[in-house]
Amino acid sequence: MKKKPFIIGIDVSKATLDVYIYQLEKHFVVSNNPKGYAQMLEMIIIACNCKTKDLFFCFENTGRYSKPLCALFSSDGIAFLMSPALDIKKSIGMVRGKNDKIDSKRIATYAYEKYDKLKSTTLPNNNILQIKSLLSLREKLVRQKTACKNGICDLIDCFKDGENQLIIDIQKRLINNLNIEIEIIEKKIKEIINDNDDLKKNFNLVKSVDGIGDIIAFYLIAFTNNFISFSNPRAFACYCGIAPFESSSGTVKGKSHVHNYGNKQLKSLLNLASMSASNRKGELAIYYQNRVSMGKNKMSTLNIIRNKILYRAFAVVKRGTPYVDLYKFAS
């Protein structure tokens, strides 16, 4: 069992940080800015009579409000965990009422009780962070393009030819402009990958897997931190929401099913990859046709293919050689 350091829970808001030292049951508030960070560390070190290496911070991932805190701890070599809010919420059971002071205490309690199982957060390098930011922007542009396409369809379906032509033309121009911007983003991501040998190597390896193209490869590189943050494909499948789990109680044996929690964007992309692979000549297409012909559920079969694609991506990166489809050499 690891010796516990001083556990500090932080409730992050836009303007302030509510800080709670678990072992001392001490709470205080500082500003959410560099001056406040320096004040926080000074107060904690004096109160605990220790060095920064004897501290462990825990706080929720609140996007841009918690990013400066991550940068501070990473640059100073201070151990910390930036936890998904849902992990903390599910761990504390039924609660009544809340405020920032109580939330900071609950976060500290979560970190203290789970400390032996927690793994410190390691920030990805700047290349990965830049790719994730570009992918986030790309998602927004794709949603806008889809909205424009749906708007055109609605106008065509509901009005006569020639009516609202101005609105249709404007949306078509917007779609063209969005396509150009999306292409620029994808080109920039490729430049970042090609300028880094490790990223380029893994990018080319995962693209050798049937069903994986540029976009899915971008996401796999970004959200696995170039296959560093996840130790095995099962863990990443859980993150994506495609890992099947047993459902049974006593003598009742239910069917295995996937959980609702997961990264919906990655799950959607892997679903598109599985449908593409099952419709294209190859090993996965034969597997899909054989299983469906046996009366198996189509969606469960597609989910198996999603997992196969993901497991193969991890395998080629671990092995360091491209995927070889043996079906091509079958007589």
TORSE-332527 format. One record per residue (C-alpha): x, y, z. Coordinates in steps of 0.25 Angstrom, whole numbers, plus 2048, in hexadecimal, padded with zeros to 3 digits. Last residue first. Example, Ala and Ser with C-alpha at 12.3 -4.5 7.8 and 13.67 -1.06 7.14 Angstrom:
8377FC81D;8317EE81F;
This chain:
7E57B372E;7E87BC73A;7F37C6739;7E97D273A;7E27CC746;7EF7CD74D;7ED7DC74F;7FA7E0755;7FA7EC75F;8077F575F;8137F2768;8177F8775;8117ED77E;80B7F6788;8067FF77D;8017F4775;7FA7EE781;7F37FB786;7ED7FD778;7E97EE777;7E17EF784;7DA7FB77F;7D67F5772;7D17E8779;7CA7F0783;7C27F7779;7C07EA772;7BA7E477E;7B17F077F;7AC7EE771;7A87DF774;7A07E5780;7997EE777;7967E376D;7907D9777;7947CB774;78B7C276B;7977B9766;7967C1759;79A7CE761;7A67C7767;7AB7C2759;7A87D0752;7B07D875D;7BC7CE75D;7BD7CF74E;7BC7DE74E;7C77DE759;7D17D5751;7D07DD744;7C77E373A;7C07F073F;7B37F1745;7B77EC753;7C37F5753;7BB801750;7B17FE75A;7BB7FB765;7C2809761;7B5810763;7B380A770;7C180E774;7BE81C771;7B181C779;7B8816785;7C3820784;7B982C784;7B182678F;7BC824799;7B781B7A3;7AC8187AD;7A08117A8;7A68037AB;7A77F87A1;79F7EB7A2;7A17DD7A5;7947D57A5;78D7D17B2;7907C57BB;7867C47C6;78A7B97D0;7907C37D9;7917D07D2;7977D27C5;79B7DD7BB;7A97DB7B5;7B07E77AF;7B37EA7A1;7BD7F579E;7B87FF793;7B780C79C;7C3813797;7CA8137A5;7C68047A7;7CD801799;7D980979E;7DA8007AA;7D87F47A2;7E37F8798;7EE7F87A3;7F78027AA;7EF80E7A7;7F781C7A9;8028187A0;7FC814792;7FF82278C;7F8829797;7ED81F796;7E382A792;7EC831788;7F2825780;7E581E780;7DD82A77C;7E782D770;7E781F76C;7D781F76B;7D882C762;7E3826759;7DD819756;7DB80C75F;7D2801759;7DC7F7756;7E97F975F;7F57FF757;7F080D75C;7F480976A;802807766;80381475E;7FF81C769;808815773;81481876B;810827768;80D829777;81B82477B;82282B770;81C839772;81B842767;81283975F;80883976A;80784976B;80684A75C;7FB84075C;7F3848766;7F585475E;7F084D751;7E4849759;7E185775E;7E385D750;7D985274A;7CF856755;7D0865751;7CE862742;7C2859746;7BC86474E;7BE86E743;7B6865739;7AB862744;7AA871746;7A8874737;79D869737;797870743;79687D73C;79187772F;785870737;78287D73E;781884731;77987A72A;76E87B735;76487872A;76987471D;76486571D;758864726;75A863735;75A859740;76384E73B;76D858735;76D861741;76F85574B;77A84F742;78285C742;78185E751;78684F753;79285374A;79585F752;793858760;79D84D75B;7A7858757;7A685E765;7A885176B;7B484E762;7BA85C766;7B8859775;7BF84B774;7CA85176C;7CD85B778;7CE850782;7D7848778;7E0855778;7E0856787;7E3847788;7EF84877E;7F4854785;7F484C793;7FB84178C;806849786;808851793;80B84479B;80083D7A3;7FE8407B2;8018357BB;7F68337C6;7FA82B7D2;7F481D7D3;7EA81A7DE;7E880C7E3;7F080E7F1;7EA81C7F2;7DB8187F1;7D781B7FF;7E0828800;7DC82D7F2;7CD82B7F4;7CE832802;7D683E7FB;7CB83F7F1;7C083E7FB;7C7849803;7C88527F7;7BA8507F4;7B6854802;7BD861802;7B78647F4;7A98617F8;7A08557F7;79384F7FD;7908417FF;7998357FB;7968277F7;7A38207F3;7B18267F4;7B781E7E8;7AD8217DD;7AF8307DF;7BF82F7DF;7BF8267D2;7B582F7CC;7BD83C7CD;7C88367C5;7D58367CD;7E183F7CC;7EB8387D5;7F783F7DB;80683C7DE;80E8497DE;81A84A7D4;81A8597D4;81785A7C5;80C84F7C6;8068567D2;8058637CC;80085E7BE;7F58567C5;7F08637CD;7F086B7C0;7E78607BA;7DD8607C5;7D486C7C0;7D68687B2;7CF85B7B3;7C98577C1;7D084A7C3;7CE8487D2;7D984A7DC;7E38417E4;7F08467EA;7FB83D7F0;8058437F9;81283D7FF;81B8417F3;8168507F5;81E850802;81884F810;81485781D;805853819;80086181D;80C869817;80D86080A;7FE862808;7FE87180A;80A873801;80486A7F6;7F68727F7;7FD8807F6;80587C7EA;7F88767E3;7F08837E7;7FB88C7E1;7FA8837D4;7EB8847D3;7DF87D7D9;7DE8867E5;7E087F7F3;7D68787FD;7D987180A;7D6863810;7DD85B81B;7D984D81F;7E884B822;7E983D81B;7E0841810;7E584F80C;7DA856805;7DB8617FB;7D08697F4;7D686F7E8;7D087C7E3;7CC8847D7;7C787A7CC;7C586F7D6;7CE8637DA;7CB85B7E7;7D88577EC;7DB84A7F4;7E98497FB;7EE83C800;7FB83D808;803831804;7FE823806;808818807;80580E7FC;800800800;
